[in-house]
């Protein structure tokens, strides 16, 4: 008989980012057991096996074929953490939810709005849990800001301005991240996907119109981007992304409201507020932060509401679809949704 307190987990994809999460998950033996993994790369699996061995544990088996895995482990898995190239997210999540497995899905959720709508339908039909691992939406800073905005504490949102930068182009050259069929885009859909998601989350409403320019900088995918948009309320949005800068990785988001100005970042790195009548930004107190997997477990046990549901992923996907449509027309404004 299984221990109901232990969430029996499959790791789907065990590359570098997955190994980062695994190291944290292995510290949570009272709540989590990684039963099996699935990755076609034997090299990645060998590196992952070392993580378990270094922790004094036996490495779980690797079954590269996910359909074979869920058949063999039918009824023996509670959750999946999917950390694979973007193009695989929809089908892998669909398979897991339809066999009764809850899913924590690495960003971006899916490749487009059609896939996002599909996962919402599957979530509703199966009753399974789907949490998207966007650090911004999962951060106490963005959740606190969301509460303040929805409660009207800051008045009306007037404009939101976001900038993200990284030496992403040279860092990811030759990897799947610059392979369009697998990645679905470049810098703006990879590191910058956090920006798209966090702004979509902060906005709390759909975009109506988007204009965008993408530049590949002689690479297979975009590494520079400028996006302008308008929300249903009339609030205006600007996003700038540069993936060709000096070695660095950072972001800034300013939210200009009728009763104050907020400064944060795409990962929820900070939450600073300048109120009407003040000449400086002051830090906003927020609850203690929890790790990505820890939050997934808290949502799964009913302790907290889902901070990153697929509905936010849908809004972000609709924005990305509009960005691509406008860029394909040389920046001509397009209707969103």
N, C-alpha and C positions, 0 to 999 in steps of 0.2 A: 504494500500500500504506500502511495507516495505521500510525502510530507506536504500538506496543502500550503504551508508557510513558505515553501521554496518554489520559486517560479522557474520551471524547467524551460530552458531557452536554447534556441538555435541562432547562431551567428551566421548570417548570409552575407558573405564577403568578409575576408580577413586580411585586408591590406593594412597599410600604416595607420590610417585613422581608426580602423576597427581594433587594432592592437592597443591603441591609446585607451579606448573605452574598455577593452577586456581587462587591462591592468586595474582599472577602477572597480570593475564588476567582481573581480576575484577577491576584492576586499569585503565583499558583501555576501559571504558564504551563508549567512543566516537567512538570506532572502532569495539568493540567485544561484542557480546551477547551470553552467553552460554544458549542455548534454552532447551537442553535436555541432559541427560547422559545415558550411558548404562554400567551396571556392574552387574554381577550375585550375588555379595556379598552385602547383605543388611547392613552388618556391615560397609563395605567401603562406601556405600552410606550414611549411617547415619553420618559418620565422615565428609564426603564431604558436606552434608547439613549444618553442623555446620559452615563450612567456609563461606557459603553464608549468613547464619543468622548473624554471627559475623560481616559481612560487611554491615548489614542492608538490606539484599536482601532476596527475597523468593527463596528457593531452587528449581531448575528445577526438573521436573519429571524424574524418572529412569525407562527405559524400557530395561530390561536385554536382551531380544531377539532382536538382531540387525536387522534381516530381518523384523520383525514386526515394529521396529522403523522407518526404512527408508521408509516403505510403508505408515505408518501413517503420516510421516513428508515429504512426497514427494513434492518437490518444495519449501519447507520451510527451507532448510538448504543449506548453502554455503560451509562450511568447516567442516572437522573432525580432531580432534587431537587424535591419537590412541596411548594409553599407556597401553598395555596389555602384557601378557606373549608372548615370541617370537614366539611360534608355531601358534599363531592366526593372526600374522601380515599380511600374504599374503591374506588370505580369507577375512578378514575385510577390507583391503585396496581395494581389487578387488570389493567387494560389493559397497563400497562408490563411487569409481570412475565410476562404471558402471551405477549408478543412478544420476550422475552429480555433485558429491561432491568432492571438492579439499581436499587433505590430507596432514597433517603434521604427519609423522610417527616416533615414538620413535625407538631408536636403539635396537639391530641391525635390519637392514631393513627386512630381511627374514632369513630363516633357511639354504638356500643353493642357488647355482647359478641358478638352474632351476627355482626356485621361483622368483629370481631377474629378469631373462629374461622374465618371465611371466608378472611381473608388468610393465616392460618397454613396452611390447607389448600392455598392457591394457592402459597405459598412452598415447601411440601414437594413439591408436584406438579411445579413448574417448576424447582426447584433454584436459584432466584434469591435474591439477598441483599435483606433488608429490615431497615433500621436506622431506628429512630424518633428524631427529633431532640429528645429531652428533655434539656436541659442538665444536669439533676440526675443522671440515669443515666449521662450521658457524662462527668461530672466526676470527676477523680481522688479527690476527697473522698468521694463516695458509693461509688465502687468500692472505696476503701480501707476504708470503714466496712463495706461488705458482706463483704469478706474477713474482717475482724475478727469480725463477728457469726457468720458461717458456720463459722469456726474455733473458736468458743466462747470467744474471748479475753475477752469481756465478760459471759460467763455467759448467763443466761436473759433474754430481752426481757420486761419486766413491763408497761410502758406506753409509748406513743408519743404525743406531743402536738405538733400543728402549728398555726401561725397564719400567715395571709397577708393583706396589706392593700394597698390601692391606691385612688387616686381614679378607678377604672375606669368607674363609672357615667357621670359627666359626660364623661370622655375619649372614650368610645366611642359616645355618643349619636348616633343617626342613621346608624350604620355597620352592615355586615352582622353584626358581632359581637353586636348586639342584635336580630337577625332570627332567631327560633327555628328556622325550617326550615333555615337555612344554618349557624347556630352550634351548634345542638343543646343549648344551655344558655347560662348567663350567666357571671358572674365566676368561679364555681367550676369551670366547664368551659373557661375560657379561661386567664387568668393562674393561677387556682387549679388547673388541670389539672396543672401542675407539682407542686403539693402532693400531689394524689391519686396521681400516678405515683411520686414519690419515696418517699412513705410505703409504697406497695405494693411498691416495690423493696426498701426497707429491711426491711420485714416478712418478705419471703422466703417467704410462705405465704398461703393464701387466707383471706378473711374468711368467717365463718360467720353473723354477724348484724350488721345495721346499722340505726341509727335516725337520722333526719335531718330538719332543718327548713330550708326555703329561703324567702327573702323577696325580692320584686321591688322593693320600695321605690318603687312607682309607675312602674316601667319595664317594658318588654316581657319581660325575662328577670330571673333572680335576680341580686341583687348582694350579698346577705348570706346566710351559711350557717353552720349548726352541724351537725357530724356526729359520731356516736359509733359505735364498732364493736368487735367482738371477733374475734380471730384463732382459727384452729383450735387453736393451742397454749393459748389462754385469755388471751393478752395483750390489753390494752385500748387502744383508739385514740380520740383526740379530735382534731377538726379544726375550726378557726374561720376564717371568711373574711369580710372586710369590703371591699367594693368601692366604698364611699361615703365614704371618709375624706378628710382633707386631702391636697393634692398630695404623693404619696409612693408608693413601691412597694418592699416588703420582705417578709421572711418569717423565721420561726424554727421550728426543729424540735428538740424534746428527746426523746432516747431513753433511757429509764430501764431499766437492766439490773441484774442481781443483783450484778455486779462493777464497775459504773461508770455514769456518766452522760455522755451525748454530746450536744453542741450542734452543730447544723448548720443548713442552710437548704434550701429546695425546689430551688434551683439549684445546690446544693453550694457555697454562698458561703464556707463555713468548715468546719473539722472540729476541734472542741475536745473534750477528754476530761478528766473528773475521775474519778480512780481512787479505790478504797477506801483510806481513810487520808489522802487529800489534801484540802486545804481550798480548792482553786482549780482552774479549768480550765486546761489546757495544750494548746497547738497540736500536732496530730498531723502528722508529716511525711508528705507525699504526693508522688507523681511529678509532673513538670511537666505542665501542662495543655495539651491540644491543641484546636484549633478544631473545630467541628462537622463541616465538610467534610473536614478533615484526618483526623479519626478515621474517618469513613466510608471514606476511601481506605485507611487502615491496616487496617481490617477487611476490605475488599475484596481487599487484597493478601495477606491471611493473617498480617499482622504482629501483630495483637491479636485476641482473641475479641470477638464482638459484645457491646458493653456495654449495648445497648438493643434487645434482640430483641422481636418481637411478643408473646412470651409474657408479658413484663411489661406490655405494652399490653393484653393480655387481662385480666390481674388488675385493672388500673386500670379497664378498661371494666366489668368485673363489679361493682366498687365503685360506679362512677357509676350503673349500672343500679339497684343497690340503694338508693342515695341518692335517686334520683328516685321509686322505688316507695314508699319510706317517707315522703318529703315529701308525696306525693300522698294519703297516708293520715293526714296531720296529725302525722307523727313516729312513727307506730306502728312498732315493730321488725319487720324483715322478714328472712327467711333469704336470705343471699347465695348466688350461684351457682344 
